[in-house]
Amino acid sequence: MNTGQAGLIETLANQLRVDSIRCSTRAGSGHPTSSLSAADLMAVLLERHLRYDWDQPALPNNDHLIFSKGHASPLLYSMYRAAGMVGEEELVNTYRQFGARLEGHPTPLLPWVDVATGSLGQGLPDAVGVSLAGRYLDELTYHTWVLCGDSELAEGSIWEALDKAAYYKLGNLTAIVDVNRLGQDGPTELQWDMHGYAGRVKAFGAHAIIIDGHDITAIDHALTRARSDPDQPTVILAKTIKGKGVLEVEDKNGWHGKALPEEMAERAVAALGGPTHLQITTSMPEPGTPAITPDPQAAITLPRWEVGDQVATRVAFGAAIAAMAVRPEVVVLDGEVGNSTHAGEFKETAPERFFEMFIAEQQLVASTVGLSVRGYVAFASSFAAFLISRPYDFIRMAGVSEVSIRLVGTHAGVEIGQDGPSQMALEDIAAMRAVHTSTVLYPSDAPSTARLVQTMADTTGISYLRATRGAYPVIYGPEEEFPIGGCKVHNAGPDDVVALIGAGVTLHECLSAAGQLAEAGIKARVIDLYSIKPIDTDTLRRTCLDTGGHIVVAEDHYPQGGIGSAVLEALAGTDTPNLHITLLAVKGLPTSGKPAELLDAAGISARHITAAARTLVGALEGQSAAEA
């Protein structure tokens, strides 16, 4: 780098600082001091190392830039202005304003943003998925750059990411850590202990480079070195000063997340040389085409079962996902339980598209998100209790990003048996129903599971399939269809007086209960609510009208937010008269035991469903007799 280039970068860095101050001060909020500390780092990256065609953000071999410290959005948007993608009017006057695309934290509303960030500790894990795609699937030379804050290095997810990046030899991934010493409420854990940070980085298998984050030449050398090792991820630990360039706030606590007051901002902008209009021509990426060409129309031959066969839905998932391997864009990730989830069957069929994330559920979901950024149809599976609870914030942020990922949680509910309550997912339906863009599915047999797995591949948003551990009878033929938002109605007749609603394991209990009721002369229809979100409101409403509003819902889940809640929410606001509903759910803490014992103890077995229906119908018949 010659003197002229260094001077250009210094001018650019000051422009990034000025623009970060201007937009946040005009908005009256934001994080200018966190942007000022990283301005030199991003100026060198933008001018010298980022290979990106801004007019074609979907170009396969473009580098990726992820701001894991998403609160530094003033800096990111200022970079977009320097690249000619955001105008001054938009930057200065619309930042953080209602209806504007320059939101407080970046989202993919902007075509140059891969994933939403702002929940710290997520950008780097997502980048691992992007880099996995680059090395093992796309086989392209693009590099993934991630700007991290030092505060987020307290998040365990950062270290999960580095561990998996080192394991998979992701030399195409570089984390640039802005070590500015100050967090939101005082100094960070290690402050400027750069060797302490380096020791941790090295322990997780990454290459650590310590630099002065305001030395243009040192930054340039570090970024050059970061591209030089194809088999080891790099972490650049840049010692910086928070608020750099504004003497009144440099390295002073109490300025995190605060816009500079107008008079202070005017002084700072003037000291930095005032507004400028430098535009940077970023280096173009090398030509390249991904090694994998998607084939969504590939002929898929799903496995077949006979009615009456005893098959666990987790087994059906494994067989179905293995059949999906004929689509080259389908990728599967698992959390070291592939022999139980049966995701391992995909590994046997297409090992080059199977990624083991071990017991690191946050990274499991994050890698799935990163792979989806690259256009892959990514499925992640693990035990439902851990797949949903441990990485829930990653799932939530995937909803904010509006990416499409597929999650399969097995071993759900008390049905799993002897392993006990720590292993029983009893909150997962509620959690997943609450996520933006989510689809929640709970099949009851093998054919419905296989069909829904195939459908999930082409379902946008976050789809979740809940699978059970035990084997249950096949009740549907191989040609049966299971559209998202539908349900299946069994034994419907004009004289039905009650409806039994179940899904998964409780669907079988409802069918048994309906048989018991029939022997007593009580006609009951059964609804298989395999699609919990979206839900078939029309069929539920019609069922209420047909049965006088007599409904029993049975679910292997806590009562809050599960199937019963979904049914009631669907019927709320409709003109359905005389709704009389009984909810049977797991209302206490389960114990170890055999599945049948636990279902019965929870009050969701066939005999409890039968009793609830008898009570409901009997009470209403008694009421009718009294009124007569």
N, C-alpha and C positions, 0 to 999 in steps of 0.2 A: 504494500500500500504506500503510495507516494504522498508527498506533502499536500498536493492538490486534493486527493481523495480524502485525506484526513480532515482537511478544512471543510470539504463538502459535508462530511458526516457530522462534524461539530455543528455546522449550520442546521443540518437536518434535526439533530438532537434538540437544539434550542427551539426549533419550530414545533417539534412534538411537545415540548414543555409548555410553550406559549399556548398552543391549541388546547392542551389538557387543562390549563388554567382558565382559558376563555370560556370553554364550553361548560365546565363545572360551575364557574362563578355565575354565568348567565342562568344556569339551571337552579342555582342556589343549593345544590347538593352534589354528592359524588365523592370520588377519592383521588384528588389531584396529587397529594403527597406520595401516594403509592405509585402513581404514574411517573412522577418526576424522577424517582430513584432508578427506574428501569429504562429511561429514555435513551441513554447512551447505548445500552445493550440492544434495544430494538432498532436504533438508527443504523448500527453496523449490520445487523441481520438483514434489514430491509434493503440497504444499499449494496451489500457485498455478498450475501450468502443465500438469501431466499430465492428459490427458483419457482416463479409463479406467473402464469398468464392471467392477469386480472380480468380480462374480458371473457375468459373461458374458465370459470372456477371449477367446472366439472372435468377439466382435462385430466386424463388418467395419471399423468406423471408430474402433476403439480406437487410441490412440497405442501405440507400441512403445518399450519401455525395455530396452536391452541393456547389460549390464555387460561391456564388453570387458576391463576389469580384473577378471576373475572371481574373483580371490583376495580381493576385498573382499566376499565373500559374507555376512559377518556384517552388513554395512550393508544389503545387499539384503534379507536375511531380516528384519531389524529394520524395514525399510520395509513389508514384508508384514504384520508384526504391527501396525504403526501403521494400516494399511489394514483391519485386522480379518480378515485371511485366514489368519494363523498365530497360534495361541494362545501364551501365555507359556510354558506347560508344554512345548510342542513346541520353541519357540525355545531355551529355556534348557537343557533336559535331553536333547534328541535331536540337536542340531547335531553333525555329523561322526560320529554313532554308526552302527554296523552296522544295516542294514535301514531307516534313517530316510531321509526324502526331502530333508532339509536337508543336502545333501552338501557336501563341502569346497569344491567349485566348482559353480556352478549348472548344472543340466541340465533339459531339458524334462519331467523327471519331475514338475516343478511346472508347473501349467497356465499360469502367468504368465511363464514363461521360454520365449523363442523358440528359442534355440540354446544348446548347451553352450559355455561359455567357460572359459578357464584357460590355454590356449595363447595367449600374448599376441600381439596384432596381428591377431586374427581377428574380434572383435566389430564393429568399424567396417566392414571389408569385407563381412561378412554383411549389415550394415544397408544397404549400398548396394543390395543385391538387394531388400530389403524396400521401400526408397524408390523404386526403379525400378517396382515393382509399383504403388505408391500413385499415382505421377504418370502413368504411361503405360498401365496396364492397369486397375486398380481405378477410377482417377479419383476418389479420395476425399481427404478433407482431413486424414487422420491424419498425425501427425508421428512421426518416428523419432528418439529420443534415445539417445545412446550415451555411457556414462561410460568414459573412457579414462584410463590411467595415463601419467605422463610417461616411464617406462622403456620402454613399448612403442612410443613414437615413434621408437625406434631401429630398429624393424622396417620393412623396405621395403614390406610389405603395407599399412601405414597410408597411405603416400604413393600407392600404387597406388589405394587406395580414394578418397582425396581427389581425385586426378586424374580418375577416372571419374565421381565425384559432380559435379565441376565441369563436365565434358564433357556430362553428361546434365542439367545444370541442376537438381540435386536440392535445391531450396530447402526441401524437407520433411525434411531431414536435419540434425541438429545433433550435433556431437561436443563433449562437455564434458570437457576435459582437466584432471585433478587434478595440477597441477604442484607436488608436495610435495618435490622436490629430491633425495630419497633413494631409491635403489633397494635391491635385495637386499643388495648388497655394496659400499656406499659411494655417493657422489654420482652422479647421472645425468650424461649427456654434457653437457647445456646447463645443468643445475642450475636457477637462477632467471633465466636469460637470456630473459625473456619476449619481448623484441623479436626475439631470434634465432628463437624458435619462430614468432612472428608472420610474420617474413619468409619462412620456409619454407612456412607455410600459404598465404600470399598467392601465392607462386610457383606453387603447384599449383591456384590458381584459386578458393580458398575465402575466405570473409569471416572475418577474425580479430578477436576481441574480447578484450582483456586486462582482467582484473578482479582484485580482492582476493577470493579464494575464501571468505573468512570474513565478508564484508560483505553482509548480507542484502539491503539495498537494491540494491547493485551487481549481485548475482546475479539479482535479480528483473528489473532493467532489461535485463540481457544476454539472459535467456531470452525476454523479450518481443520484443526486437529479432530474435532468432533466427527467430521465426515470421513476421517482416515481409517478408522477401525471398523471393518464390516461385521465383526462378530461380538462387539461389546458396546452396550449403551453407555453414553457419556452424560455426566452431570457437571455442568459448569457452575461452580459456586462463586458468585460475584459479590464481593463486598461493596455495598453501596451506602449512600446516605439518603435517608428518607427526606423528601422535600428538596432534593438536590437542585440548586439553581435559584432558590428563594431563601436568602440568608435569614429572613425573619422566622422561618419554620424549619430550617435544616436541622435534622436529628433532635427535634423537640417533640416530646410526648404531648398527646392531647389534640393532635391535628389529624388523626386517622378519620377518614370518612367525613371530613368537613371541607366545604368549599371555601376558598380564600375570600374574605370580605372584599367588596368592590375596590376600595381605595388601595388595599394591600395588593390586590390582583393587578391593578394598573401600574403600581410601582414595580412589581415583579416582571410584568410583560415588558415594560420599558427597559429594565436592567438586562433582560434577555435579548434585547435587540428589536422588540416590537414584532407585530405580526408579519410573517413572510409567506411567500407563495411558491416555495420550492416544490417541484414535482420530480419524483424519482422514477427512473425506468428500471424496473426489477429484472433480474436475469431470467431468461426464458428457460423452461424445463427442456430436457432432452426429449426427442420424440419417443413414444413408447406405447405399446398396447398391452393390456393385461393378458397374462398367460391363460386365464380362464374366461371363456365366453359363456355367458348365461344361456340357459336353454329352458325357459319356463314352460315350453310346450312339450318337453320330453315325455314320452309315454311311461306312465308309472303303473306298475302292477302291484296293487296292494295285496297283502296276505289275506287269505280267506279262512273262515272258520265256520263250523256247522252249528246251527241252533242247538243249544244244550251243552256245547263244549264248555269246560271250566277253564277260563283264561283270566289272568290278572290284567288290568288295564295298563299297568307299567310294562308288562310283557308285550302287549299290543303296541305300545308306543315304540319299543325297541324294534319290533318287526317292521312297523310302518316307517320309522325314520331311516332304517336301512334301505327300504324300498325307494325312499326319496333321494337316495344317493345318485340316481341316474340324472338328476338335475345338478349340473356341475357347480352351480352357485350356492348350493345348500352346504352349510357348515355346522358342525355340532361341537359344543363345549360342555365339559362335565366337571363336577367337583369331587373327583376321586371316588365316586360311587357308581361308576358306569356299569359294574356288574350287578348292582341292585336296581338302578334306574332302567337298565337295559340299553342305555345310550351306547354301551360298548359294542353293540351289534353294528352300529354305523362305523365304528372304528375298524371293525373287521372288513367292512365293505369298502370304505374310502379312508384309509388311515391318514392320507395327506391332507384331509379336510377335517380332521378331528384334533381338537386342542384340549389337553388336560390342564386344568387350572388348579388342581389339588384342592386342599381345604382352604380356599380363599374366595369366599362367595362374593365379596365386593369386586374383586378382580374378575371373577367369572362373569358377572353382569356387565362390568365395564368393558371387557374385551368383546362381549357380544355387541355392545353399543358401537365400539370402534369398527368392528367388522361390518356392521350395518352402514356406517358412514361410507364405506367403500363399495356398497351395493350388494353385499352378500346376504343371503337368507340364513340368518344365524339363529340356531336353537341352543338354549342353555338349559341343562337339567341338573337337578340335585334333589335331595329330600326337601319336601315342601316347607317343613318347619324352619329350614335354614336358608333355602333359596329366596324366600320372601322376607323373612325377618332381618337377617344380618345385612343384606345389601339394599334395604328398602329405600334409602335415600337415593341410591343409584337408579333404582327403578323409577322413583318419583322424578328425578332429573331427566331420565330418558323420556318421560312424558312431556317435560318442558321442552326438550329438544325435538319432540314429535318424530323420533326415529321409529323404525319398525324392528322389533325384536320378538322372539318367541321363547317363553319360559314354560318348562314342564316340571311341575313339582310332584314327586311321588311320595308314597308312605304318609298319606294325609289322614287326619282324624284319629279317633280312638280305635278305629278299625285295625290299626297297625299291631295292636296287641301288647305283647309282653315287654316291649322296650320301654314303656312307661311315658308319662306326660311330657318329659323334656323333648321327646322325639315326635310328638303329635302336633301337627299343624292344625290349630283350631281357630286361628285368626286370619288365615290367608285369604279367604274369600272376601272378607270385609276390607282387608288392606288393599287387595287388587282392584276391587270395585271402585275404590276411592281415587285411583290413579287416572289422570287425564289420558285419554285415547285408549284406555284398556278394554280388552275383551276377556271375559272370564268363562271358561268352559269346564264342565265336570261330567264326562261320559261315564256310562254305567256298564258298558261291555266292550269287547274287543273290536267289533266292526265300527261302532260309533267312535271309538278312540282313533282308529286308523283313518277314518274319513276326516275327522276333525284335525288330525295332525297334517294331513294333506291340505286342508283348507287354510290352516294357520300360515302355511308358507306364503300365501298370497293375500294375507290379511294385513292391512296397514295398522300402525300403532303397536301397542304392547299387548300381545295375546298370552294368556296364561291358561294352561291345561292342568287340571288337578287329577292325579292318578292314584289309585288305591293299591295297597300291597297284596291283598289276598286275591285268590282266583274266584270268579263268579260266573254264573251261566251266561252263555251267549244268548241274547234274546232277539237280535235283529239279523236279517238276512244280508248277504253281501252286497246287494244292490240298493239297500236303503240309503237315502240321502239325509244329511244332517246340516242344513244351512245355518249359518250364524244368525242368531236371533230367533231360532225356531224352538220347538219342543215336540215331544212325541206323546200322543194320548192313547192310553190302553183301556180297553173294556168300556168304551163310552156307549151309553144307551139313553133313550128318552126318559127312562124312569130313575136315573141316577139321583141319589139324594145327598151324596157327599163326594168330594174330590180329595184324593191323597196325592200330595206333591212331594217328590223326592228327587235326588240326583246322586249319581255314583252309587255307593253302597246302600243308601237308604231307598233308592229306587227299587231294589230287590226286596227290601223289607216292606215297602208299600204294596208291591205286587202280592207278596204273601198275605199281607193284611187284607187286601181286597178279596182274596180267596176265602179267608176266614169269615169276612163280612157276608160274602155271598151265601155261605152255608147257613147264616143266620137270617137270610132274606133281605139283607141290606145291600142295595146296589151301589157300588162305588167305582168311579173311574180313577185311573192313575195317570198322573202327568210326569213324564221324564223331562225335568227342566235342565237339560244338558247345557243350554246356553243361558247362563245367569246374567250376563251383561254382554250384549243387549238382551233383553228379555222379551218374550212373546206376549205382549200386553193384550193383544186381541184375543188370543186363546184363553188367557186367564180371565178376561172379562166375560167371554162367552161361557166359560165353565161356571163362573159365579151365577150367571143367569140360569143356566141349565140345572144347577144343583141347589138353588135357593140360597146361594152364598155360603154353603157349608164346606169349609176347607180345613184339612189337616196338613201341615207342613212338617216334614221330618228331615233333619239335617245333622250330619256328623261334623258339627262346628259349634262354636259358641253362639248364643242367640243374637248377639249384637252384630249387626251389619252383614249377616249371612243370607241364606236363601229366603228365610222368612221376611227379613227386611226388604229384600229385593222384590218379593211378591207384593208386600204392602205398599211399597213405593210405586210399583207399577199400577196398582189399582187406585191409588190416591188420585183424586181429581176426576175419576171416571164417574159415569152415571150408574155404577153397579149398586143395586139396592141390597139392604139386609145382609151385609157381609158378616159372617160368623166364622172366625178363624182360630184354630188352636195351633200353637207352635211348639213342636217337640225338638229340643236341641240339647247340647251338652251344657248343663248348667252348673256343674261343679268341677273340681279338679279330679281328673281321672287317675286311675292307678294302673299298675301292671295287671295283666290277665289275658285270657283268651279273647279273640275278637268278639265272639258271640256273647261272652260274659260282659264285656265292656259296652257293647251296643245296648244290651239289656239294662245294665246298671245306669247307663246314661238316659234311659227312657226313650230310646229311638228305635227299638226293635219292633218286629211285627206285632207282638202282643200289645205293646204300648200304643202303637198306631191304631190297632183294632179297638182298643179300649177308648182311646180319645175320640174316634169316629162314633162309636156307640154312644158315648156320653153326649157328644155334640148333637147328634141326630135325635137322641132320646130327649134331651132337654128342650129342643125346639119343637118336637112333637108334643111334649107335655104342655109347652107354652101355647101351641095352637089349640089343643084340647081345652085348656082353661079359657082361652079367648072365645071359643065357640060356646 
